[in-house]
Amino acid sequence: WEGNPDLWKLDPKAKTVIGTTNGDLKFNTFFCSKKKYGDFEMSFKVLLKDAVGNSGVQIRSEVFDAKGFRVKGPQVDVGAGYFGALYGEGVGGYL
C-alpha cells in the first residue's frame, strides 16, 4: 500500500487503515494498493469520527498522479448523505 504518510496510516496488526486531515486539501488524495486485482470481493467497516467526513473507496480506478496519489475512476462514497453513492472521481461527478 502507498499514500501520503501525513494522511494515511496502516495498522497491519489491527487490519486497520486510518485517514486523517487537518483542514482542506488542495486536491483529493488516496491510499492506494500497489497490487493489481482480477475478480474480488471486498467488505469493510467505516467509522467517521463524530459522524462527519467525506471519503470513499475507489473501485478499479487508476492512479494518474503517483506523487500526489490522485486517481480517476468509480468511487463508492462514504459520508453523511452520500453512503453508497457512486461518484466518478476525476471523470465527471456522480454516475
CNS distance restraints for C-alpha pairs under 8 A (distance, minus, plus):
assign (resid   1 and name CA) (resid  31 and name CA) 6.89 0.50 0.50
assign (resid   1 and name CA) (resid  32 and name CA) 5.55 0.50 0.50
assign (resid   1 and name CA) (resid  33 and name CA) 4.45 0.50 0.50
assign (resid   1 and name CA) (resid  34 and name CA) 5.63 0.50 0.50
assign (resid   2 and name CA) (resid  31 and name CA) 5.74 0.50 0.50
assign (resid   2 and name CA) (resid  32 and name CA) 5.28 0.50 0.50
assign (resid   2 and name CA) (resid  33 and name CA) 6.39 0.50 0.50
assign (resid   2 and name CA) (resid  34 and name CA) 7.00 0.50 0.50
assign (resid   3 and name CA) (resid   7 and name CA) 7.68 0.50 0.50
assign (resid   3 and name CA) (resid   8 and name CA) 6.32 0.50 0.50
assign (resid   3 and name CA) (resid  29 and name CA) 7.80 0.50 0.50
assign (resid   3 and name CA) (resid  30 and name CA) 6.14 0.50 0.50
assign (resid   3 and name CA) (resid  31 and name CA) 4.49 0.50 0.50
assign (resid   3 and name CA) (resid  32 and name CA) 6.11 0.50 0.50
assign (resid   3 and name CA) (resid  68 and name CA) 7.97 0.50 0.50
assign (resid   3 and name CA) (resid  69 and name CA) 6.02 0.50 0.50
assign (resid   4 and name CA) (resid   8 and name CA) 6.04 0.50 0.50
assign (resid   4 and name CA) (resid  29 and name CA) 7.79 0.50 0.50
assign (resid   4 and name CA) (resid  30 and name CA) 7.78 0.50 0.50
assign (resid   4 and name CA) (resid  31 and name CA) 7.37 0.50 0.50
assign (resid   4 and name CA) (resid  68 and name CA) 7.41 0.50 0.50
assign (resid   4 and name CA) (resid  69 and name CA) 7.29 0.50 0.50
assign (resid   5 and name CA) (resid   9 and name CA) 6.44 0.50 0.50
assign (resid   7 and name CA) (resid  19 and name CA) 5.46 0.50 0.50
assign (resid   7 and name CA) (resid  20 and name CA) 5.16 0.50 0.50
assign (resid   7 and name CA) (resid  21 and name CA) 5.97 0.50 0.50
assign (resid   8 and name CA) (resid  17 and name CA) 7.03 0.50 0.50
assign (resid   8 and name CA) (resid  18 and name CA) 5.72 0.50 0.50
assign (resid   8 and name CA) (resid  19 and name CA) 4.58 0.50 0.50
assign (resid   8 and name CA) (resid  20 and name CA) 6.65 0.50 0.50
assign (resid   8 and name CA) (resid  31 and name CA) 6.57 0.50 0.50
assign (resid   9 and name CA) (resid  17 and name CA) 5.77 0.50 0.50
assign (resid   9 and name CA) (resid  18 and name CA) 5.15 0.50 0.50
assign (resid   9 and name CA) (resid  19 and name CA) 6.50 0.50 0.50
assign (resid  10 and name CA) (resid  15 and name CA) 7.57 0.50 0.50
assign (resid  10 and name CA) (resid  16 and name CA) 5.98 0.50 0.50
assign (resid  10 and name CA) (resid  17 and name CA) 4.66 0.50 0.50
assign (resid  10 and name CA) (resid  18 and name CA) 6.47 0.50 0.50
assign (resid  11 and name CA) (resid  15 and name CA) 5.73 0.50 0.50
assign (resid  11 and name CA) (resid  16 and name CA) 5.12 0.50 0.50
assign (resid  11 and name CA) (resid  17 and name CA) 6.28 0.50 0.50
assign (resid  12 and name CA) (resid  16 and name CA) 6.46 0.50 0.50
assign (resid  21 and name CA) (resid  25 and name CA) 7.86 0.50 0.50
assign (resid  27 and name CA) (resid  70 and name CA) 7.94 0.50 0.50
assign (resid  28 and name CA) (resid  70 and name CA) 6.47 0.50 0.50
assign (resid  29 and name CA) (resid  68 and name CA) 6.39 0.50 0.50
assign (resid  29 and name CA) (resid  69 and name CA) 5.28 0.50 0.50
assign (resid  29 and name CA) (resid  70 and name CA) 5.00 0.50 0.50
assign (resid  29 and name CA) (resid  71 and name CA) 7.49 0.50 0.50
assign (resid  30 and name CA) (resid  69 and name CA) 5.50 0.50 0.50
assign (resid  30 and name CA) (resid  70 and name CA) 6.28 0.50 0.50
assign (resid  30 and name CA) (resid  71 and name CA) 7.32 0.50 0.50
assign (resid  31 and name CA) (resid  69 and name CA) 7.13 0.50 0.50
assign (resid  32 and name CA) (resid  69 and name CA) 7.21 0.50 0.50
assign (resid  46 and name CA) (resid  78 and name CA) 7.94 0.50 0.50
assign (resid  47 and name CA) (resid  51 and name CA) 7.56 0.50 0.50
assign (resid  48 and name CA) (resid  52 and name CA) 5.73 0.50 0.50
assign (resid  48 and name CA) (resid  53 and name CA) 6.11 0.50 0.50
assign (resid  48 and name CA) (resid  79 and name CA) 7.68 0.50 0.50
assign (resid  49 and name CA) (resid  53 and name CA) 7.48 0.50 0.50
assign (resid  51 and name CA) (resid  80 and name CA) 7.41 0.50 0.50
assign (resid  52 and name CA) (resid  79 and name CA) 6.79 0.50 0.50
assign (resid  52 and name CA) (resid  80 and name CA) 6.71 0.50 0.50
assign (resid  53 and name CA) (resid  78 and name CA) 7.89 0.50 0.50
assign (resid  53 and name CA) (resid  79 and name CA) 5.60 0.50 0.50
assign (resid  53 and name CA) (resid  80 and name CA) 7.38 0.50 0.50
assign (resid  54 and name CA) (resid  77 and name CA) 7.74 0.50 0.50
assign (resid  54 and name CA) (resid  78 and name CA) 6.22 0.50 0.50
assign (resid  54 and name CA) (resid  79 and name CA) 4.96 0.50 0.50
assign (resid  54 and name CA) (resid  80 and name CA) 7.80 0.50 0.50
assign (resid  55 and name CA) (resid  77 and name CA) 6.15 0.50 0.50
assign (resid  55 and name CA) (resid  78 and name CA) 4.94 0.50 0.50
assign (resid  55 and name CA) (resid  79 and name CA) 6.21 0.50 0.50
assign (resid  56 and name CA) (resid  75 and name CA) 6.04 0.50 0.50
assign (resid  56 and name CA) (resid  76 and name CA) 5.40 0.50 0.50
assign (resid  56 and name CA) (resid  77 and name CA) 4.24 0.50 0.50
assign (resid  56 and name CA) (resid  78 and name CA) 4.65 0.50 0.50
assign (resid  56 and name CA) (resid  79 and name CA) 7.75 0.50 0.50
assign (resid  57 and name CA) (resid  75 and name CA) 5.38 0.50 0.50
assign (resid  57 and name CA) (resid  76 and name CA) 5.24 0.50 0.50
assign (resid  57 and name CA) (resid  77 and name CA) 6.60 0.50 0.50
assign (resid  57 and name CA) (resid  78 and name CA) 7.55 0.50 0.50
assign (resid  58 and name CA) (resid  73 and name CA) 6.92 0.50 0.50
assign (resid  58 and name CA) (resid  74 and name CA) 5.82 0.50 0.50
assign (resid  58 and name CA) (resid  75 and name CA) 4.24 0.50 0.50
assign (resid  58 and name CA) (resid  76 and name CA) 6.38 0.50 0.50
assign (resid  59 and name CA) (resid  73 and name CA) 7.13 0.50 0.50
assign (resid  59 and name CA) (resid  74 and name CA) 5.68 0.50 0.50
assign (resid  59 and name CA) (resid  75 and name CA) 5.95 0.50 0.50
assign (resid  59 and name CA) (resid  76 and name CA) 7.50 0.50 0.50
assign (resid  60 and name CA) (resid  73 and name CA) 6.77 0.50 0.50
assign (resid  60 and name CA) (resid  74 and name CA) 7.08 0.50 0.50
assign (resid  61 and name CA) (resid  71 and name CA) 6.28 0.50 0.50
assign (resid  61 and name CA) (resid  72 and name CA) 5.49 0.50 0.50
assign (resid  61 and name CA) (resid  73 and name CA) 4.27 0.50 0.50
assign (resid  61 and name CA) (resid  74 and name CA) 6.27 0.50 0.50
assign (resid  62 and name CA) (resid  71 and name CA) 5.36 0.50 0.50
assign (resid  62 and name CA) (resid  72 and name CA) 5.57 0.50 0.50
assign (resid  62 and name CA) (resid  73 and name CA) 6.54 0.50 0.50
assign (resid  63 and name CA) (resid  69 and name CA) 6.52 0.50 0.50
assign (resid  63 and name CA) (resid  70 and name CA) 5.77 0.50 0.50
assign (resid  63 and name CA) (resid  71 and name CA) 4.24 0.50 0.50
assign (resid  63 and name CA) (resid  72 and name CA) 6.58 0.50 0.50
assign (resid  64 and name CA) (resid  69 and name CA) 7.73 0.50 0.50
assign (resid  64 and name CA) (resid  70 and name CA) 6.03 0.50 0.50
assign (resid  64 and name CA) (resid  71 and name CA) 5.51 0.50 0.50
assign (resid  64 and name CA) (resid  72 and name CA) 6.97 0.50 0.50
assign (resid  65 and name CA) (resid  69 and name CA) 5.62 0.50 0.50
assign (resid  65 and name CA) (resid  70 and name CA) 5.04 0.50 0.50
assign (resid  65 and name CA) (resid  71 and name CA) 6.90 0.50 0.50
assign (resid  66 and name CA) (resid  70 and name CA) 6.72 0.50 0.50
assign (resid  71 and name CA) (resid  89 and name CA) 7.06 0.50 0.50
assign (resid  71 and name CA) (resid  90 and name CA) 6.89 0.50 0.50
assign (resid  72 and name CA) (resid  88 and name CA) 7.25 0.50 0.50
assign (resid  72 and name CA) (resid  89 and name CA) 5.05 0.50 0.50
assign (resid  72 and name CA) (resid  90 and name CA) 4.57 0.50 0.50
assign (resid  72 and name CA) (resid  91 and name CA) 6.26 0.50 0.50
assign (resid  73 and name CA) (resid  88 and name CA) 5.49 0.50 0.50
assign (resid  73 and name CA) (resid  89 and name CA) 5.31 0.50 0.50
assign (resid  73 and name CA) (resid  90 and name CA) 6.58 0.50 0.50
assign (resid  73 and name CA) (resid  91 and name CA) 6.48 0.50 0.50
assign (resid  74 and name CA) (resid  86 and name CA) 6.54 0.50 0.50
assign (resid  74 and name CA) (resid  87 and name CA) 5.76 0.50 0.50
assign (resid  74 and name CA) (resid  88 and name CA) 4.69 0.50 0.50
assign (resid  74 and name CA) (resid  89 and name CA) 6.07 0.50 0.50
assign (resid  75 and name CA) (resid  86 and name CA) 5.59 0.50 0.50
assign (resid  75 and name CA) (resid  87 and name CA) 4.99 0.50 0.50
assign (resid  75 and name CA) (resid  88 and name CA) 6.07 0.50 0.50
assign (resid  75 and name CA) (resid  89 and name CA) 6.30 0.50 0.50
assign (resid  76 and name CA) (resid  83 and name CA) 7.53 0.50 0.50
assign (resid  76 and name CA) (resid  84 and name CA) 5.32 0.50 0.50
assign (resid  76 and name CA) (resid  85 and name CA) 5.71 0.50 0.50
assign (resid  76 and name CA) (resid  86 and name CA) 4.88 0.50 0.50
assign (resid  76 and name CA) (resid  87 and name CA) 6.37 0.50 0.50
assign (resid  77 and name CA) (resid  82 and name CA) 5.80 0.50 0.50
assign (resid  77 and name CA) (resid  83 and name CA) 5.32 0.50 0.50
assign (resid  77 and name CA) (resid  84 and name CA) 5.27 0.50 0.50
assign (resid  77 and name CA) (resid  85 and name CA) 5.28 0.50 0.50
assign (resid  77 and name CA) (resid  86 and name CA) 6.24 0.50 0.50
assign (resid  77 and name CA) (resid  87 and name CA) 6.66 0.50 0.50
assign (resid  78 and name CA) (resid  82 and name CA) 6.19 0.50 0.50
assign (resid  78 and name CA) (resid  83 and name CA) 4.67 0.50 0.50
assign (resid  78 and name CA) (resid  84 and name CA) 6.56 0.50 0.50
assign (resid  79 and name CA) (resid  83 and name CA) 5.42 0.50 0.50
assign (resid  85 and name CA) (resid  94 and name CA) 7.67 0.50 0.50
assign (resid  86 and name CA) (resid  94 and name CA) 5.99 0.50 0.50
assign (resid  86 and name CA) (resid  95 and name CA) 5.66 0.50 0.50
assign (resid  87 and name CA) (resid  93 and name CA) 5.45 0.50 0.50
assign (resid  87 and name CA) (resid  94 and name CA) 4.22 0.50 0.50
assign (resid  87 and name CA) (resid  95 and name CA) 5.59 0.50 0.50
assign (resid  88 and name CA) (resid  92 and name CA) 5.63 0.50 0.50
assign (resid  88 and name CA) (resid  93 and name CA) 4.76 0.50 0.50
assign (resid  88 and name CA) (resid  94 and name CA) 5.65 0.50 0.50
assign (resid  88 and name CA) (resid  95 and name CA) 6.13 0.50 0.50
assign (resid  89 and name CA) (resid  93 and name CA) 6.43 0.50 0.50
